[in-house]
C-alpha cells in the first residue's frame, strides 16, 4: 500500500490545464500519424529480414490468387489498432486528472484532509449502500505501508517477542494486517465516526460516503451518493486481517512467493489464520460541520 508523490502542485488549475493539453495533443498526433502512408512510417518498416523473407516465401508459395494471406501479413506488421492506443492513454490521463482534482478541490461544505486518510471497508463491491460500517477501520496518519514491517524482519519481531514496531505501533502476532507487498501493517482504528466523507479509488469517481450513527444493536449503515463500492476502491492497494485460529497462525507462515498481489486480486491465505479481505478507499475530505 505504498503511495508516493514526487512533485507538489503549486497551482491545481495549471495542472488540470496541462493534463487536458496532453490529452488534446495526443489525439491530434494520433490523428495525423494515421494519415501518413505506411511506407513513410519507420516503425512499420522495422520487421527483421527473416520476417520479410517469410512473408515473401508465403506469398510465392500461395500464388497470385492468395491475396488474403498477403493482406493478413500486412495487417500484422502495422501493430495495434490506433483506437485502442488512444482509448488506453485517454483513460489513464482521465484517471490521473480525477485523482489530481480530488486532491486539490473539495465539494462545498467539505474540508480537505491532510494527510489523506485510508478506509478499510467491508461490503458488496457492487452495492452503493449496506450495513456493517462499525467493522470498518481507518488509517488516520496516511499510508500505513511505509510504516510497516518488511518480510525480512518478521522473524526478528516474532522470535524475540517484540511488542512494538520500529516506528512505535503496537504488535499483535495473533491478529495482524498484511498489504499487497507482504508488509506487516499497523492495525487501523475501528468504529468510524458517523459523518460524510469524500472517498475515491484514484480512478474516475469521487463520491460522498455517509456513515450513519449506530442503531440500538450497534450496527452502522453506509451509503454512497454515486457509484458503487468498487468504483471508489483503490485496486492496487490490497489488505487483509489475519487472525490466529489456535493452530499456530503467525506472520511467519506467510509465503514470500505469494506477493506482490495483483491489483484487484484476493490476498493470499496464511496457514493457521482466518483471513478477511478489506477494500481500501482514499479519504480526501470530510464534511465541515
C-alpha positions in Angstrom: 0.0 0.0 0.0 2.8 2.3 -0.9 1.8 5.7 -2.3 4.4 8.3 -3.2 4.3 11.7 -4.8 7.5 13.1 -6.2 6.1 16.5 -7.0 3.9 19.1 -5.5 1.3 21.0 -7.3 1.6 24.8 -6.9 -1.5 25.5 -9.0 -4.3 22.9 -9.3 -5.7 24.8 -12.2 -2.4 24.8 -14.0 -2.0 21.0 -13.5 -5.5 20.4 -14.8 -4.7 22.6 -17.9 -1.5 20.6 -18.5 -3.3 17.2 -18.3 -6.1 18.4 -20.6 -3.5 19.7 -23.1 -1.7 16.4 -23.1 -5.0 14.6 -24.0 -5.8 17.0 -26.8 -2.2 16.9 -28.2 -2.2 13.1 -28.1 -5.4 12.8 -30.0 -4.1 15.3 -32.6 -0.8 13.4 -33.1 -2.5 10.1 -33.4 -4.9 11.5 -36.0 -2.0 13.0 -38.0 0.0 9.8 -37.7 -2.8 7.7 -39.1 -2.9 9.8 -42.3 0.8 9.2 -43.0 1.4 6.5 -45.7 2.7 3.3 -44.2 5.8 3.5 -46.4 6.9 6.6 -44.6 6.4 5.3 -41.1 9.8 3.9 -39.9 8.3 1.6 -37.3 6.3 -0.2 -39.9 9.5 -1.0 -41.8 11.2 -2.3 -38.7 10.4 -6.0 -39.2 13.5 -8.2 -39.3 14.9 -9.5 -42.6 13.9 -13.0 -41.5 10.3 -12.0 -41.1 10.3 -10.3 -44.5 11.6 -13.5 -46.1 8.9 -15.5 -44.5 6.2 -13.1 -46.0 7.8 -13.3 -49.5 8.0 -17.1 -49.3 4.4 -17.4 -48.1 3.3 -15.1 -51.0 5.2 -17.1 -53.6 4.0 -20.4 -52.4 0.4 -19.4 -52.4 0.5 -17.8 -55.8 -1.1 -14.7 -57.1 -4.6 -15.7 -56.2 -3.9 -15.9 -52.4 -4.3 -12.2 -51.7 -5.8 -12.8 -48.3 -2.5 -14.1 -46.8 -0.7 -11.0 -48.1 -3.3 -8.7 -46.6 -3.2 -10.5 -43.3 0.6 -10.2 -43.2 0.5 -6.5 -43.9 -2.0 -6.0 -41.1 0.1 -7.9 -38.6 3.1 -5.6 -39.5 1.0 -2.5 -38.7 0.9 -3.1 -35.0 -2.0 -2.4 -32.6 -5.1 -0.5 -33.8 -4.9 3.2 -33.2 -8.3 3.5 -31.5 -7.2 1.0 -28.8 -4.0 3.0 -28.0 -6.0 6.2 -27.9 -8.5 4.7 -25.6 -5.9 3.3 -23.2 -4.0 6.6 -22.9 -7.1 8.7 -22.6 -8.4 6.5 -19.8 -5.1 6.8 -17.9 -4.9 10.6 -18.3 -8.6 10.9 -17.3 -7.9 8.9 -14.1 -4.9 11.0 -13.3 -6.9 14.2 -13.8 -9.6 12.9 -11.5 -7.0 12.0 -8.8 -5.3 15.4 -9.0 -8.5 17.3 -8.8 -9.8 15.1 -5.9 -6.6 16.1 -4.0 -6.9 19.8 -4.6 -10.6 20.6 -4.8 -13.4 19.6 -2.4 -17.1 20.0 -2.7 -18.8 22.9 -1.0 -19.4 22.0 2.7 -16.3 19.8 2.9 -12.7 20.3 4.0 -9.7 18.6 2.6 -7.9 16.1 4.8 -4.1 16.3 5.0 -2.7 13.8 5.1 -5.2 11.8 3.2 -6.7 9.0 5.2 -7.3 5.4 4.2 -10.5 3.5 5.0 -10.5 -0.3 5.3 -14.0 -1.2 4.1 -16.3 -4.3 4.0 -19.3 -4.7 1.8 -20.6 -6.0 -1.6 -18.4 -4.3 -4.2 -21.4 -3.8 -6.5 -23.5 -2.2 -3.8 -23.9 1.6 -3.1 -25.1 1.0 0.4 -25.1 -1.6 3.2 -24.5 -2.3 6.9 -21.5 -3.2 9.0 -19.6 0.1 8.9 -18.9 -0.5 12.6 -16.4 -3.1 11.4 -14.6 -0.7 9.1 -11.2 0.8 10.0 -9.3 4.0 9.2 -5.6 4.7 9.0 -5.6 8.3 10.0 -1.9 9.0 9.6 -1.8 8.3 5.9 -0.5 5.3 4.0 0.4 2.5 6.5 2.7 0.7 4.1 5.8 2.8 4.7 5.3 2.5 8.4 5.1 -1.3 8.2 7.4 -4.2 8.8 9.0 -5.8 5.8 9.3 -9.6 5.3 12.9 -9.9 6.3 12.2 -8.5 9.8 9.3 -10.9 10.6 11.4 -13.5 12.3 13.3 -11.0 14.5 10.0 -9.4 15.6 8.1 -12.6 16.4 11.0 -14.7 17.7 12.1 -12.0 20.1 8.6 -11.3 21.3 8.7 -7.6 20.5 5.7 -5.6 21.4 6.1 -2.6 19.1 7.3 -2.0 15.6 10.4 0.1 14.8 8.2 3.2 14.4 6.2 2.5 17.6 2.9 1.0 16.7 1.7 -2.0 18.8 2.3 -5.5 17.5 0.0 -8.5 17.9 1.2 -11.6 16.0 -2.1 -13.3 16.7 -4.1 -10.6 14.9 -2.2 -8.9 12.1 -2.6 -7.0 8.9 -0.8 -7.6 5.6 -0.8 -5.5 2.5 -0.2 -6.3 -1.2 3.6 -6.4 -0.9 3.6 -8.7 2.1 4.3 -5.8 4.5 3.0 -6.2 8.1 0.9 -3.1 8.8 -0.3 -1.5 11.9 -4.0 -2.1 12.6 -6.4 0.6 11.7 -8.6 2.4 14.2 -12.1 0.8 14.2 -15.5 2.2 14.9 -15.6 5.1 12.4 -17.2 8.3 13.4 -20.6 8.9 11.8 -20.4 11.6 9.2 -20.0 12.4 5.5 -16.6 11.8 3.7 -15.2 12.3 0.2 -13.8 9.0 -1.0 -12.2 7.9 -4.2 -10.3 4.9 -5.7 -7.9 7.2 -7.6 -9.7 6.4 -10.8 -12.8 8.0 -12.4 -15.1 8.8 -9.4 -15.2 10.7 -6.2 -18.3 10.1 -4.1 -19.7 11.2 -0.8 -19.7 8.3 1.7 -22.2 8.6 4.5 -21.7 6.7 7.8 -24.9 6.6 9.9 -24.9 6.6 13.7 -25.1 3.1 15.3 -28.6 1.7 15.9 -29.8 0.0 19.1 -27.8 -3.1 18.1 -24.6 -1.2 17.4 -24.9 -1.6 13.6 -23.9 1.3 11.4 -25.2 1.8 7.9 -23.2 3.2 5.0 -24.1 4.7 1.6 -22.6 6.4 -1.4 -24.2 9.3 -3.3 -22.8 7.9 -6.6 -21.4 4.7 -8.0 -20.8 1.5 -6.0 -18.2 0.4 -3.5 -16.0 -1.0 -6.3 -15.9 2.4 -8.1 -14.2 4.1 -5.1 -11.9 1.2 -4.2 -8.2 1.7 -4.9 -7.5 -1.6 -6.7 -3.6 -1.6 -6.4 -3.9 -1.4 -2.6 -4.8 -4.8 -1.2 -5.2 -5.5 2.5 -6.4 -8.3 4.8 -6.7 -9.1 8.5 -5.3 -12.4 9.6 -6.4 -13.9 13.0 -4.8 -17.0 14.6 -7.3 -19.8 14.7 -5.4 -21.5 17.5 -3.4 -23.7 15.1 -0.1 -21.8 15.2 -1.2 -18.9 12.9 1.6 -16.3 12.6 3.1 -13.8 10.2 6.0 -16.3 9.9 3.6 -18.6 7.9 3.2 -16.0 5.2 5.0 -17.1 2.0 7.1 -14.6 0.1 6.2 -16.1 -3.2 2.6 -15.1 -2.7 3.5 -11.4 -3.0 3.0 -8.9 -4.6 -0.7 -9.3 -5.1 -2.0 -8.1 -8.4 -4.4 -5.0 -8.4 -7.9 -6.1 -7.5 -6.7 -9.6 -6.5 -7.5 -11.5 -3.4 -5.0 -11.6 -0.6 -3.3 -15.0 0.0 -4.1 -17.4 2.8 -1.7 -17.7 5.7 -1.5 -21.1 7.3 -3.3 -21.3 10.7 -5.1 -18.0 10.2 -8.6 -16.9 9.3 -8.5 -14.2 6.6 -10.7 -11.2 6.0 -10.1 -9.1 2.9 -10.8 -5.4 3.0 -11.3 -2.8 0.3 -9.1 0.3 0.5 -10.7 3.7 0.0 -8.8 7.0 -0.2 -10.5 9.6 2.0 -9.7 13.1 0.7 -12.2 15.2 2.6 -14.7 15.3 5.5 -17.9 17.3 5.9 -17.1 20.7 7.5 -19.5 20.9 10.4 
